[in-house]
Amino acid sequence: MARDPDFDPCKLVEHGSGEFSLTFDDFDDYVDIFDEQGWLGNGYAWEGVVQVLLAERAPEVLDQVEFDSEADLFSVRAGEIEPLQEVAATVREAVVDLDVLADAITRAEEQGLLD
């Protein structure tokens, strides 16, 4: 897994198939923010947060990626790197500005993206 500042805090993985994955599993610092709103801060919850934020900032990316999260891992796949750079920027925005994260959790819940 390559560490690349363009993808922090996520990790970019290149697959032999030519596809790419972007993963994020550093949930510990953000669990309390999810917990305050009654949610587990797991990969599925991060998927909802990212979907809400992408719908605002780069809705076209939602058509270019495939979410593949698990409880202990946020993961998204794409055939090209560019949409994953946008996903990484979205995650970065949420971890840098916790108000953005808290607001996105609320909106993801309202839109039924958390379960």
C-alpha positions as CSV (number, residue, x, y, z in Angstrom):
1,M,0.0,0.0,0.0
2,A,1.4,3.3,-1.1
3,R,1.3,6.3,1.2
4,D,0.8,9.4,-0.9
5,P,0.1,12.8,0.5
6,D,-2.5,13.3,-2.2
7,F,-4.5,10.5,-0.6
8,D,-3.9,11.1,3.1
9,P,-5.5,10.1,5.4
10,C,-6.4,7.2,3.2
11,K,-4.3,4.6,1.4
12,L,-4.3,4.0,-2.3
13,V,-4.0,0.3,-3.4
14,E,-3.4,-0.6,-7.1
15,H,-4.8,-4.0,-8.0
16,G,-3.4,-6.3,-10.7
17,S,-6.7,-5.9,-12.6
18,G,-5.9,-2.3,-13.3
19,E,-8.5,-1.1,-10.7
20,F,-7.6,1.0,-7.7
21,S,-9.0,1.0,-4.1
22,L,-8.9,3.7,-1.6
23,T,-9.1,2.6,2.1
24,F,-9.4,4.3,5.4
25,D,-9.4,2.6,8.8
26,D,-8.1,5.1,11.3
27,F,-11.4,5.4,13.0
28,D,-10.3,5.7,16.6
29,D,-10.0,9.5,16.8
30,Y,-13.5,9.9,15.4
31,V,-15.5,7.2,17.2
32,D,-16.8,9.7,19.8
33,I,-18.3,12.0,17.2
34,F,-20.3,9.1,15.7
35,D,-21.1,7.8,19.2
36,E,-22.6,11.1,20.3
37,Q,-25.1,10.7,17.5
38,G,-25.8,7.1,18.3
39,W,-23.7,5.5,15.5
40,L,-20.7,3.3,15.4
41,G,-17.8,5.1,13.6
42,N,-17.1,2.1,11.4
43,G,-16.5,1.7,7.7
44,Y,-20.2,1.6,6.8
45,A,-20.8,4.9,8.7
46,W,-17.8,6.5,6.9
47,E,-19.3,5.4,3.6
48,G,-22.5,7.3,4.4
49,V,-20.5,10.4,5.4
50,V,-18.5,10.3,2.2
51,Q,-21.6,9.8,0.1
52,V,-23.2,12.9,1.7
53,L,-20.1,15.1,1.2
54,L,-19.4,13.9,-2.3
55,A,-23.0,14.6,-3.3
56,E,-22.3,18.2,-2.5
57,R,-18.8,18.7,-3.7
58,A,-18.4,16.3,-6.6
59,P,-21.6,14.4,-7.4
60,E,-20.2,13.0,-10.6
61,V,-17.7,11.0,-8.6
62,L,-20.5,8.9,-7.1
63,D,-21.1,7.5,-10.6
64,Q,-17.4,6.7,-11.0
65,V,-16.7,4.7,-7.8
66,E,-18.0,1.6,-6.1
67,F,-18.2,1.5,-2.3
68,D,-16.9,-1.8,-0.8
69,S,-16.7,-1.0,2.9
70,E,-16.7,-3.4,5.8
71,A,-17.2,-2.9,9.5
72,D,-13.5,-2.3,10.1
73,L,-12.6,-0.6,6.8
74,F,-13.9,2.1,4.6
75,S,-13.1,1.1,1.0
76,V,-14.0,2.4,-2.4
77,R,-12.9,1.1,-5.8
78,A,-12.6,2.8,-9.2
79,G,-11.0,2.2,-12.6
80,E,-9.1,5.5,-12.4
81,I,-7.2,7.4,-9.8
82,E,-8.8,10.8,-10.2
83,P,-12.2,10.0,-8.6
84,L,-10.4,8.5,-5.6
85,Q,-8.4,11.7,-5.2
86,E,-11.7,13.4,-4.7
87,V,-12.9,10.8,-2.2
88,A,-9.6,11.2,-0.3
89,A,-10.1,15.0,-0.2
90,T,-13.6,14.4,1.1
91,V,-12.3,12.2,4.0
92,R,-9.5,14.7,4.7
93,E,-12.0,17.5,5.0
94,A,-14.1,15.5,7.5
95,V,-11.1,14.6,9.7
96,V,-9.6,18.1,9.6
97,D,-12.9,19.9,10.4
98,L,-14.9,17.8,12.9
99,D,-17.9,20.1,12.5
100,V,-18.0,19.0,8.9
101,L,-17.9,15.4,10.1
102,A,-20.6,15.9,12.7
103,D,-22.9,17.7,10.2
104,A,-22.3,15.0,7.6
105,I,-23.2,12.3,10.1
106,T,-26.5,14.1,10.8
107,R,-27.3,14.4,7.1
108,A,-26.3,10.8,6.3
109,E,-28.7,9.7,9.0
110,E,-31.5,11.9,7.6
111,Q,-30.9,10.4,4.1
112,G,-30.9,6.8,5.4
113,L,-27.3,6.3,4.5
114,L,-26.4,5.0,8.0
115,D,-27.6,1.6,9.3
